[in-house]
Amino acid sequence: MFFQESDLSKFSEVEFKLIKVNKSGNLFTITLNRPEKRNAFTPIMLTELAYALAYAHYHSEVWCVLLKAEGPAFCAGMDLNVFQNPSLDIENLKLPKPIKEITIGDAFKYLEKPCIAQVEGSVFAGGFLLIGGCSFVVSVEDAQFGLPEVKRGIFPMQVMATLLKIMSQRKAMEMAILGKNYTAQEAFNLGIVTHICSKENIENEANQLVESILENSPFAIRKGFEAINQLNNLSEVEQHQYLLSVLQEIRQSEDAREGILAFKEKRKPVWKNK
């Protein structure tokens, strides 16, 4: 993690400058809020985003995260001018300092909870790190997706790690080498987008997805994310024994007991996330 759990005690005192946050019930919404720059991220914006994701990770009442964006573009990637000249970035003195350099792909990996990207505009370059870190990507039909870095003498290095978890190496390299734009349908075919809908229906589509997630055990889902993250650190002969131990932990949880009881009593379960 980039922040310790103790850093989150001051979460309510932080005034975010480049994102907006809102908690409603078990849903935590993060909104990119730099529309005048097409939500291109700066170091401070990444720190705010990582801090918000850390809050969602540590807060037991957050069961699902919704990632949105203000303005016509979802995210244009890194703001190269600011990264080359950090003095152009704004300050946020109330924001805790991360314990190590932030890599946004890892910030999403550490979340270990379902995250939905509600994409109502185009996604370019480093913006793929955001949507690639989400469990679901709900996109409008006319959104475009592209990696134009090679046209500027750069290569999307960090994005490659994200893409290789979604598609074949050949298709990931195709996107990186050609630098062309892909339609939402093409992005869906590649596995980048999980749902396509009209601009008029995207709010409803995302909300329905949130409701579906919140109907299920948050404890079991979180353990599933933990297991997926841990598998890469285990040899093949260790994986099944590890997964069995996690399953046994889930079976002994309050959520498992409640889920079985609710099934027998033919009612909706009341989850405790433990």
C-alpha contacts under 8 A as a table, 3 or more apart, distances in Angstrom:
res1	aa1	res2	aa2	distance
1	M	4	Q	7.00
1	M	54	A	7.40
1	M	107	A	7.10
1	M	110	Y	6.28
2	F	50	A	7.30
2	F	51	Y	7.80
2	F	54	A	7.69
2	F	98	P	5.16
2	F	99	I	5.45
2	F	100	K	5.92
2	F	101	E	7.54
2	F	102	I	6.54
2	F	107	A	7.36
3	F	7	D	6.22
3	F	8	L	7.92
3	F	51	Y	6.91
3	F	54	A	6.70
3	F	96	P	7.97
3	F	97	K	7.78
3	F	98	P	5.36
3	F	99	I	6.02
4	Q	7	D	5.38
4	Q	8	L	7.37
4	Q	99	I	7.83
5	E	8	L	5.53
5	E	9	S	7.59
5	E	58	Y	6.70
6	S	9	S	5.67
7	D	10	K	6.41
7	D	11	F	7.55
7	D	96	P	6.50
8	L	11	F	5.01
8	L	54	A	7.83
8	L	55	Y	6.12
9	S	12	S	7.72
10	K	13	E	5.35
10	K	14	V	6.79
11	F	14	V	5.49
11	F	55	Y	7.57
13	E	94	K	7.43
14	V	94	K	5.52
14	V	95	L	6.04
15	E	92	N	7.83
15	E	94	K	7.26
16	F	19	I	5.86
16	F	20	K	6.43
16	F	48	E	6.78
16	F	92	N	7.56
17	K	20	K	7.76
17	K	33	N	7.91
17	K	45	M	7.82
17	K	92	N	7.16
18	L	32	L	6.58
18	L	33	N	4.98
18	L	34	R	5.77
18	L	44	I	7.84
18	L	45	M	5.53
18	L	48	E	7.45
19	I	30	I	6.83
19	I	31	T	5.45
19	I	32	L	4.59
19	I	33	N	4.61
19	I	34	R	7.40
19	I	45	M	7.02
19	I	48	E	7.00
19	I	49	L	7.09
20	K	30	I	5.74
20	K	31	T	4.95
20	K	32	L	6.57
20	K	33	N	6.44
21	V	28	F	7.24
21	V	29	T	5.58
21	V	30	I	4.65
21	V	31	T	6.33
21	V	52	A	7.56
22	N	28	F	5.78
22	N	29	T	5.14
22	N	30	I	6.73
23	K	26	N	7.17
23	K	27	L	5.80
23	K	28	F	4.42
23	K	29	T	6.26
23	K	62	V	7.92
24	S	27	L	5.33
24	S	28	F	6.41
25	G	28	F	7.99
25	G	61	E	7.64
25	G	62	V	7.79
26	N	61	E	5.50
26	N	62	V	4.68
26	N	63	W	5.28
26	N	64	C	6.60
26	N	214	L	7.55
27	L	62	V	5.80
27	L	63	W	6.24
27	L	64	C	5.14
27	L	65	V	5.87
27	L	66	L	7.26
27	L	210	V	7.79
28	F	56	A	6.95
28	F	62	V	6.16
28	F	63	W	7.88
28	F	64	C	6.33
28	F	65	V	4.83
28	F	66	L	6.28
29	T	65	V	5.68
29	T	66	L	4.65
29	T	67	L	5.99
29	T	68	K	7.45
30	I	49	L	7.91
30	I	52	A	7.48
30	I	65	V	7.37
30	I	66	L	6.19
30	I	67	L	4.97
30	I	68	K	6.22
31	T	67	L	5.83
31	T	68	K	4.55
31	T	69	A	4.90
31	T	70	E	6.78
32	L	35	P	7.88
32	L	39	N	6.25
32	L	67	L	7.76
32	L	68	K	6.26
32	L	69	A	4.43
32	L	70	E	6.07
32	L	74	F	7.87
33	N	39	N	6.47
33	N	69	A	6.34
33	N	70	E	5.45
34	R	37	K	5.71
34	R	38	R	6.37
34	R	39	N	4.48
34	R	40	A	7.16
34	R	70	E	7.07
35	P	38	R	4.71
35	P	39	N	5.17
35	P	69	A	7.83
35	P	70	E	5.54
35	P	71	G	4.74
35	P	72	P	7.35
35	P	73	A	7.26
36	E	39	N	7.25
36	E	71	G	7.63
37	K	40	A	5.75
38	R	71	G	7.03
38	R	72	P	7.28
38	R	73	A	5.20
38	R	74	F	6.89
38	R	75	C	5.86
38	R	76	A	5.74
39	N	69	A	7.41
39	N	70	E	7.73
39	N	73	A	6.94
39	N	74	F	6.50
39	N	75	C	4.80
39	N	76	A	6.15
39	N	77	G	7.58
40	A	75	C	5.59
40	A	76	A	4.83
40	A	77	G	4.92
40	A	78	M	5.21
40	A	79	D	5.10
40	A	127	G	7.94
41	F	44	I	7.99
41	F	45	M	5.57
41	F	46	L	6.36
41	F	75	C	7.77
41	F	76	A	7.89
41	F	77	G	6.18
41	F	78	M	4.98
41	F	79	D	5.55
42	T	45	M	5.04
42	T	46	L	6.18
42	T	78	M	6.50
42	T	79	D	5.80
42	T	82	V	6.25
42	T	83	F	6.58
42	T	89	D	6.71
43	P	46	L	5.16
43	P	47	T	6.19
43	P	83	F	7.04
43	P	86	P	7.82
43	P	89	D	7.43
44	I	47	T	4.99
44	I	48	E	6.15
44	I	89	D	6.99
44	I	90	I	7.06
44	I	91	E	7.11
44	I	92	N	7.27
45	M	48	E	5.09
45	M	49	L	6.13
46	L	49	L	5.00
46	L	50	A	6.02
46	L	102	I	7.41
46	L	104	I	6.94
47	T	50	A	5.11
47	T	51	Y	6.02
47	T	98	P	7.49
47	T	102	I	7.01
48	E	51	Y	5.08
48	E	52	A	6.16
48	E	95	L	7.36
49	L	52	A	5.12
49	L	53	L	6.21
50	A	53	L	5.06
50	A	54	A	6.10
50	A	102	I	7.44
50	A	104	I	6.91
50	A	107	A	5.60
50	A	108	F	7.91
51	Y	54	A	5.02
51	Y	55	Y	6.26
52	A	55	Y	5.06
52	A	56	A	6.33
53	L	56	A	4.99
53	L	57	H	6.15
53	L	107	A	6.82
53	L	108	F	7.01
53	L	111	L	6.09
54	A	57	H	4.95
54	A	58	Y	6.21
54	A	107	A	7.58
54	A	110	Y	7.70
54	A	111	L	6.58
55	Y	58	Y	5.34
55	Y	59	H	5.84
56	A	59	H	5.31
56	A	60	S	7.97
56	A	62	V	5.77
56	A	65	V	7.34
56	A	111	L	6.96
57	H	60	S	7.65
57	H	62	V	7.57
57	H	110	Y	7.35
57	H	111	L	4.84
57	H	112	E	6.64
57	H	113	K	6.98
59	H	62	V	5.61
60	S	63	W	7.29
60	S	273	N	7.11
61	E	273	N	7.99
62	V	65	V	7.46
63	W	113	K	6.53
63	W	114	P	7.31
63	W	214	L	6.86
63	W	218	P	5.77
64	C	113	K	6.13
64	C	114	P	5.17
64	C	115	C	5.92
64	C	116	I	7.94
64	C	210	V	7.08
64	C	213	I	7.32
64	C	214	L	7.22
65	V	113	K	7.40
65	V	114	P	6.29
65	V	115	C	4.54
65	V	116	I	6.25
66	L	115	C	5.69
66	L	116	I	4.83
66	L	117	A	6.07
66	L	118	Q	7.16
67	L	115	C	7.10
67	L	116	I	5.94
67	L	117	A	4.69
67	L	118	Q	6.06
68	K	74	F	7.49
68	K	117	A	6.18
68	K	118	Q	5.21
68	K	119	V	6.74
69	A	73	A	7.50
69	A	74	F	5.33
69	A	75	C	7.65
69	A	118	Q	7.81
69	A	119	V	7.52
69	A	120	E	7.73
70	E	73	A	7.59
70	E	74	F	7.30
71	G	74	F	7.35
71	G	121	G	7.95
72	P	120	E	7.10
72	P	121	G	5.32
72	P	122	S	7.78
73	A	76	A	7.06
73	A	120	E	7.11
73	A	121	G	4.16
73	A	122	S	5.09
73	A	123	V	7.00
74	F	119	V	6.01
74	F	120	E	6.35
74	F	121	G	4.73
74	F	122	S	5.50
74	F	123	V	5.68
74	F	127	G	7.79
75	C	121	G	7.81
75	C	122	S	6.79
75	C	123	V	5.11
75	C	124	F	6.41
75	C	126	G	7.95
75	C	127	G	5.06
76	A	79	D	7.96
76	A	122	S	7.55
76	A	123	V	5.82
76	A	124	F	4.77
76	A	125	A	6.40
76	A	126	G	7.15
76	A	127	G	5.93
77	G	123	V	7.54
77	G	124	F	5.68
77	G	125	A	4.81
77	G	126	G	3.92
77	G	127	G	4.40
77	G	128	F	7.64
78	M	83	F	7.68
78	M	125	A	7.34
78	M	126	G	5.78
78	M	127	G	7.65
79	D	82	V	5.59
79	D	83	F	6.34
80	L	83	F	5.13
80	L	84	Q	6.03
81	N	84	Q	5.33
81	N	85	N	6.07
81	N	88	L	7.88
82	V	85	N	4.87
82	V	86	P	5.14
82	V	87	S	7.32
82	V	88	L	5.46
82	V	89	D	5.92
83	F	86	P	5.48
85	N	88	L	6.00
85	N	89	D	7.98
86	P	89	D	5.45
87	S	90	I	7.79
92	N	95	L	5.67
93	L	96	P	7.86
98	P	101	E	6.92
98	P	102	I	7.33
102	I	106	D	7.88
102	I	107	A	7.36
103	T	106	D	5.56
103	T	107	A	6.46
104	I	107	A	4.83
104	I	108	F	6.53
104	I	129	L	6.63
104	I	130	L	7.32
105	G	108	F	5.52
105	G	109	K	6.40
105	G	129	L	5.50
105	G	130	L	7.12
105	G	132	G	7.89
105	G	133	G	6.13
105	G	158	Q	7.85
105	G	162	T	7.06
106	D	109	K	4.73
106	D	110	Y	6.04
107	A	110	Y	5.32
107	A	111	L	6.58
108	F	111	L	5.16
108	F	112	E	7.66
108	F	130	L	7.66
108	F	133	G	5.19
108	F	134	C	7.14
109	K	112	E	6.34
109	K	133	G	6.62
109	K	229	N	7.64
112	E	222	R	5.77
112	E	225	F	5.03
112	E	226	E	6.25
113	K	221	I	7.08
113	K	222	R	5.63
113	K	225	F	6.77
114	P	134	C	7.20
114	P	135	S	5.67
114	P	136	F	7.93
114	P	213	I	7.80
114	P	221	I	7.89
115	C	133	G	7.99
115	C	134	C	4.88
115	C	135	S	5.24
115	C	136	F	6.53
116	I	134	C	5.67
116	I	135	S	5.99
116	I	136	F	4.76
116	I	137	V	5.81
116	I	138	V	7.26
116	I	206	A	7.52
116	I	210	V	7.91
117	A	131	I	6.02
117	A	134	C	6.27
117	A	136	F	6.24
117	A	137	V	4.72
117	A	138	V	6.05
118	Q	137	V	6.31
118	Q	138	V	5.09
118	Q	139	S	6.24
118	Q	202	I	7.45
118	Q	203	E	7.90
118	Q	206	A	6.62
119	V	122	S	7.47
119	V	137	V	6.97
119	V	138	V	5.90
119	V	139	S	4.59
119	V	140	V	6.46
119	V	143	A	7.60
120	E	139	S	6.08
120	E	140	V	5.45
120	E	143	A	6.69
120	E	199	K	6.99
120	E	202	I	7.87
121	G	139	S	8.00
121	G	140	V	7.36
121	G	142	D	7.73
121	G	143	A	5.07
121	G	144	Q	7.31
122	S	143	A	4.65
122	S	144	Q	4.61
122	S	145	F	5.88
123	V	127	G	5.50
123	V	128	F	6.70
123	V	143	A	7.52
123	V	144	Q	6.30
123	V	145	F	4.91
123	V	146	G	6.68
124	F	127	G	5.36
124	F	128	F	6.64
124	F	144	Q	7.97
124	F	145	F	5.66
124	F	146	G	4.89
124	F	147	L	5.64
124	F	148	P	7.19
125	A	128	F	6.12
125	A	146	G	6.41
125	A	147	L	4.59
125	A	148	P	6.32
125	A	149	E	6.57
125	A	156	P	6.89
125	A	159	V	7.66
126	G	129	L	5.43
126	G	130	L	7.50
126	G	156	P	7.48
126	G	158	Q	7.94
126	G	159	V	6.45
127	G	130	L	5.37
127	G	131	I	6.75
128	F	131	I	5.24
128	F	132	G	5.44
128	F	159	V	6.37
128	F	162	T	7.74
129	L	132	G	5.14
129	L	133	G	6.04
129	L	158	Q	7.70
129	L	159	V	5.82
129	L	162	T	6.46
130	L	133	G	5.32
130	L	134	C	6.79
131	I	134	C	5.23
131	I	137	V	6.45
131	I	192	I	7.81
132	G	135	S	7.91
132	G	162	T	5.85
132	G	163	L	7.01
132	G	166	I	7.87
132	G	192	I	6.97
133	G	162	T	7.28
134	C	137	V	6.74
136	F	193	V	7.31
136	F	194	T	5.75
136	F	195	H	7.66
137	V	192	I	7.33
137	V	193	V	4.96
137	V	194	T	5.16
137	V	195	H	6.26
138	V	193	V	6.48
138	V	194	T	6.12
138	V	195	H	4.60
138	V	196	I	5.88
138	V	197	C	7.42
138	V	202	I	7.24
138	V	205	E	7.62
138	V	206	A	6.67
139	S	143	A	6.84
139	S	184	A	6.86
139	S	193	V	6.71
139	S	194	T	7.97
139	S	195	H	6.17
139	S	196	I	5.00
139	S	197	C	6.37
139	S	202	I	7.33
140	V	143	A	5.76
140	V	184	A	7.25
140	V	196	I	5.73
140	V	197	C	5.19
140	V	198	S	5.31
140	V	199	K	5.37
140	V	202	I	6.70
141	E	183	T	7.84
141	E	184	A	5.71
141	E	185	Q	7.29
141	E	196	I	6.00
141	E	197	C	5.95
141	E	198	S	5.86
141	E	199	K	7.34
142	D	183	T	7.00
142	D	184	A	6.54
143	A	183	T	6.49
143	A	184	A	5.66
144	Q	181	N	6.16
144	Q	182	Y	5.61
144	Q	183	T	4.94
144	Q	184	A	5.97
145	F	181	N	5.46
145	F	182	Y	5.04
145	F	183	T	6.40
145	F	184	A	7.10
145	F	187	A	7.03
146	G	175	M	7.21
146	G	179	G	6.39
146	G	180	K	5.85
146	G	181	N	4.41
146	G	182	Y	6.02
147	L	150	V	7.78
147	L	156	P	7.09
147	L	175	M	6.41
147	L	176	A	5.80
147	L	179	G	5.03
147	L	180	K	6.84
147	L	181	N	7.36
148	P	151	K	5.55
148	P	152	R	7.23
148	P	176	A	7.56
148	P	179	G	4.41
148	P	180	K	6.67
149	E	152	R	5.31
149	E	153	G	6.51
149	E	154	I	4.88
149	E	155	F	5.38
149	E	156	P	6.12
149	E	176	A	7.60
149	E	179	G	6.82
150	V	153	G	4.93
150	V	154	I	4.93
150	V	155	F	5.41
150	V	156	P	7.87
150	V	176	A	7.19
150	V	177	I	6.70
150	V	178	L	7.82
150	V	179	G	6.30
151	K	154	I	7.32
151	K	179	G	6.83
155	F	176	A	7.02
156	P	159	V	5.33
156	P	160	M	6.37
156	P	176	A	6.59
157	M	160	M	5.38
157	M	161	A	7.38
158	Q	161	A	5.68
158	Q	162	T	7.13
159	V	162	T	5.18
159	V	163	L	6.17
160	M	163	L	5.02
160	M	164	L	6.03
160	M	172	A	6.89
161	A	164	L	5.48
161	A	165	K	6.98
162	T	165	K	5.65
162	T	166	I	7.09
163	L	166	I	5.13
163	L	167	M	6.06
163	L	172	A	6.05
164	L	167	M	5.45
164	L	168	S	6.20
164	L	169	Q	5.96
164	L	172	A	6.62
166	I	190	L	7.78
166	I	191	G	6.06
166	I	192	I	6.75
167	M	171	K	6.57
167	M	172	A	6.52
167	M	190	L	6.37
167	M	191	G	6.63
168	S	171	K	5.45
168	S	172	A	6.27
169	Q	172	A	5.07
169	Q	173	M	6.07
170	R	173	M	5.24
170	R	174	E	6.15
171	K	174	E	4.87
171	K	175	M	6.34
171	K	190	L	7.99
172	A	175	M	5.31
172	A	176	A	6.36
173	M	176	A	4.97
173	M	177	I	5.84
174	E	177	I	5.26
174	E	178	L	5.89
175	M	178	L	5.63
175	M	179	G	5.83
175	M	180	K	6.91
176	A	179	G	5.57
182	Y	185	Q	7.98
182	Y	186	E	5.79
182	Y	187	A	6.27
183	T	186	E	5.09
183	T	187	A	6.13
184	A	187	A	4.93
184	A	188	F	6.03
184	A	193	V	7.08
184	A	196	I	7.14
185	Q	188	F	4.93
185	Q	189	N	6.25
185	Q	196	I	7.46
186	E	189	N	5.02
186	E	190	L	6.31
187	A	190	L	5.06
187	A	191	G	6.30
187	A	192	I	5.16
187	A	193	V	5.54
188	F	191	G	5.10
188	F	192	I	5.66
188	F	193	V	4.39
188	F	194	T	5.99
188	F	195	H	7.31
188	F	196	I	7.62
189	N	192	I	7.66
189	N	193	V	7.83
190	L	193	V	7.66
191	G	194	T	6.54
193	V	196	I	7.35
197	C	201	N	6.29
197	C	202	I	5.85
197	C	205	E	7.50
198	S	201	N	5.24
198	S	202	I	6.07
199	K	202	I	5.46
200	E	203	E	7.46
201	N	204	N	5.39
201	N	205	E	6.12
202	I	205	E	4.91
202	I	206	A	6.06
203	E	206	A	5.31
203	E	207	N	6.13
204	N	207	N	5.07
204	N	208	Q	6.09
205	E	208	Q	5.24
205	E	209	L	6.34
206	A	209	L	5.10
206	A	210	V	6.26
207	N	210	V	4.98
207	N	211	E	6.19
208	Q	211	E	5.05
208	Q	212	S	6.20
209	L	212	S	5.09
209	L	213	I	6.31
210	V	213	I	5.18
210	V	214	L	6.20
211	E	214	L	5.12
211	E	215	E	6.30
212	S	215	E	5.37
212	S	216	N	7.24
213	I	216	N	5.70
214	L	217	S	7.49
214	L	218	P	7.36
216	N	221	I	7.92
216	N	271	W	7.98
217	S	220	A	5.39
217	S	221	I	6.31
217	S	255	D	6.33
217	S	259	G	7.89
217	S	271	W	6.12
217	S	273	N	6.83
218	P	221	I	5.08
218	P	222	R	6.02
218	P	271	W	7.39
218	P	273	N	5.36
219	F	222	R	5.19
219	F	223	K	6.23
219	F	250	I	7.69
219	F	255	D	6.80
219	F	272	K	7.95
219	F	273	N	4.58
219	F	274	K	5.65
220	A	223	K	5.16
220	A	224	G	6.22
220	A	250	I	6.23
220	A	255	D	7.69
221	I	224	G	4.96
221	I	225	F	6.45
222	R	225	F	5.16
222	R	226	E	6.27
223	K	226	E	4.96
223	K	227	A	6.10
223	K	246	V	7.26
223	K	250	I	7.54
224	G	227	A	5.12
224	G	228	I	6.28
225	F	228	I	5.17
225	F	229	N	6.28
226	E	229	N	5.27
226	E	230	Q	6.20
227	A	230	Q	5.06
227	A	231	L	6.10
227	A	243	L	6.96
227	A	246	V	7.44
228	I	231	L	5.39
228	I	232	N	7.51
229	N	232	N	6.41
229	N	233	N	7.97
230	Q	233	N	5.50
230	Q	234	L	6.97
231	L	234	L	5.30
231	L	235	S	7.96
231	L	239	Q	6.31
232	N	235	S	7.84
234	L	238	E	5.83
234	L	239	Q	5.98
235	S	238	E	5.24
235	S	239	Q	6.35
236	E	239	Q	5.33
236	E	240	H	7.69
237	V	240	H	6.86
237	V	241	Q	7.84
238	E	241	Q	5.67
238	E	242	Y	6.23
239	Q	242	Y	5.15
239	Q	243	L	6.13
240	H	243	L	5.07
240	H	244	L	6.09
241	Q	244	L	5.09
241	Q	245	S	6.35
242	Y	245	S	5.17
242	Y	246	V	6.42
243	L	246	V	5.09
243	L	247	L	6.13
244	L	247	L	5.03
244	L	248	Q	6.20
245	S	248	Q	5.11
245	S	249	E	6.34
246	V	249	E	5.02
246	V	250	I	6.29
247	L	250	I	5.03
247	L	251	R	6.16
248	Q	251	R	5.05
248	Q	252	Q	6.40
249	E	252	Q	5.31
249	E	253	S	6.54
250	I	253	S	5.17
250	I	256	A	6.58
251	R	256	A	5.53
251	R	257	R	7.53
252	Q	256	A	6.73
252	Q	257	R	7.39
253	S	256	A	5.31
253	S	257	R	6.58
253	S	274	K	5.88
254	E	257	R	5.17
254	E	258	E	6.07
254	E	272	K	6.88
254	E	273	N	7.73
254	E	274	K	5.60
255	D	258	E	4.99
255	D	259	G	5.90
255	D	271	W	5.66
255	D	272	K	6.10
255	D	273	N	6.37
255	D	274	K	6.07
256	A	259	G	5.03
256	A	260	I	6.24
257	R	260	I	5.40
257	R	261	L	6.17
258	E	261	L	5.08
258	E	262	A	5.94
258	E	269	P	6.16
258	E	270	V	7.00
258	E	271	W	7.12
259	G	262	A	5.18
259	G	263	F	6.17
259	G	269	P	5.62
259	G	271	W	7.95
260	I	263	F	5.11
260	I	264	K	6.34
261	L	264	K	5.15
261	L	265	E	6.14
261	L	269	P	7.97
262	A	265	E	4.99
262	A	266	K	5.78
262	A	267	R	5.15
262	A	268	K	5.98
262	A	269	P	5.14
263	F	266	K	5.01
263	F	267	R	6.45
263	F	268	K	7.69
263	F	269	P	7.81
264	K	267	R	8.00
